[in-house]
Amino acid sequence: MKSSPKATSGTLHHGKKDLVADWERLFKVFIRPEEDACRETLIKYMEQILFGLNDFLKKHVGITESASLKDLASRFAGTVINDEPVTKLSDVITCLINDLAPHAVNVASPYFVGHMTSAIPFFMVHLKTIVSALNQNVVKLETSKVVSILEKQVIAKIHRMVYAKSDAFYLEHVQNTDSSLGVFTEGGTTANLTALWVARNSAFPPKAEFVGIEADGLSAAFRAHDIDQCVILVSRLGHYSLKKAAGILGLGNNAVVPIDTDADFRIDITALKKAISGIREKSPKIHIMAVVGIAGATETGTVDPLAEMADICKTYGIHFHVDAAWGGPTLLSAKNRHLLSGIENADSVTIDGHKQFYMPMSCGMVYFNDPRHLDVIAYYSHYVNRRGSVDLGIKSLSGSREANSLILDGALKIMGKKGYSLLIDHGIETAALFAAEIEKRPDFQLVTRPVLNILTYRYCPEHLQKQLAAASSDERKKINKRINGANLNLQRLQREAGKSFVSRTTLRADHGHEDDIVVLRCVIMNPMTTISILGDILDEQEEIAKKRLPVCGL
Ligand SMILES: *Cc1c(COP(=O)(O)O)cnc(C)c1O
């Protein structure tokens, strides 16, 4: 479309007096600038975004004391929307880079090893920009066309990574409008919700006088199937999103039954079997809706014995879901994919794009062994999402949705399995080196040995380790309490110093004793995080402990 000459005149530069909203200026923000000066300005802004933002705070890693949360909150207390424009694009960008970014968190620092959010490759910013510029809506073909078709292809690629079915299987299903090998979601939370939604609806199929749970609701479903209660079994380390899902699905979050873990923080298979037979003996009216295996527990990075769990679920006809939000991409590594073996027998699998696929926020996915399994959550409408169409919105919790598949597809092409393997293997190997370093230092205790790239440990001076070993149960509790307090403070003091960041959590780590143990948690996904940097982090912790923790009673 040719724009009106009036609309193309002038530039994007305005003085303060030009900050008004009118049609002439409104047009300008929608059309492509044709003047060289204007184009250069826009390009310059992109440079600022790419490099200015990247430099934004090499200095501070954690939340720093220089601006307290209270202070920041008071700066962001105005709630009135301005009538007239108050800033132009260049000022907004400058303000974001100079004023806001320094108080954000430098998740890209190699010293930021506390969470599952980290540096992303530069090209992700380009791919994300293209997604915005194209602005496709993959809820339906009419607003995305080839992008929906590409999404089906990318989904099939990741499905193949998980389930490794035959060439013939993928040829049949990759572009089949009736098949859904998986679906993109906002994140792991909604991926888990989708999987359990599918499991719930499959558990209550239509019967005489009962159309289905999605239409008739939970109490009709329970009546029709003579069920009183549904439960979901997962180890104590299950992500809290499973509880959310149980709540949303009307089961009540108490439906998520925690199963004990073994000494390696994997679900205790004997305990799982006991729980299943216990529930079955208790009442035929309690339905075990799903068993969830974890492939990379959020707190410890540990992986459940997936193959054994799959066998158990097969025996009892229970939906087996694997939460591989964190660990899924490990399957790309020839060296380490065996850690997830058995995942191919899951009915459904959650994988996050914004974790170990190193995609920008936010992207989750859920995959299904059976290409028709998602049919139980299909919604049709007259104006979009018609029966038999490619419309991806038919079997999706989301409505309108960005084309994240473009980013993942681009990344897979740029990185290849080998590129991703380098990242994954680096994390796993560095975590193992770090564990060895922790064990070498007398004042630290490794609490969870890394399987993938997450480990937990605590500061516990040698003399207290000796006391603990000889202590009675009461004494032990007291000592652990003191050590917990010290680790809590240690983590906070290090974060406040702003040089490095590890997170903390509380585990029941003292096997057989049930003492709660506060642990420091390290997630190693940044390829720039080396063992020497991790050594620095331990040095700093030792220094903080020696200088500042005597006040905590250590
Ligand atoms: C991160 C994570 C989730 C939740 O994913 P979000 O993307 O944060 O919604 C669920 N399960 C596991 C194991 C995770 O690590």
The ligand as an ORCA input file, in Angstrom:
! r2SCAN-3c Opt
* xyz 0 1
  C      10.906    -24.710     35.182
  C      10.157    -25.929     35.456
  C       8.765    -25.966     35.372
  C       7.932    -24.724     35.130
  O       8.221    -24.142     33.930
  P       7.915    -22.589     33.653
  O       8.462    -22.438     32.284
  O       8.650    -21.822     34.693
  O       6.449    -22.406     33.713
  C       8.134    -27.173     35.562
  N       8.831    -28.272     35.842
  C      10.177    -28.283     35.952
  C      10.889    -29.553     36.253
  C      10.884    -27.099     35.769
  O      12.207    -27.100     35.905
*
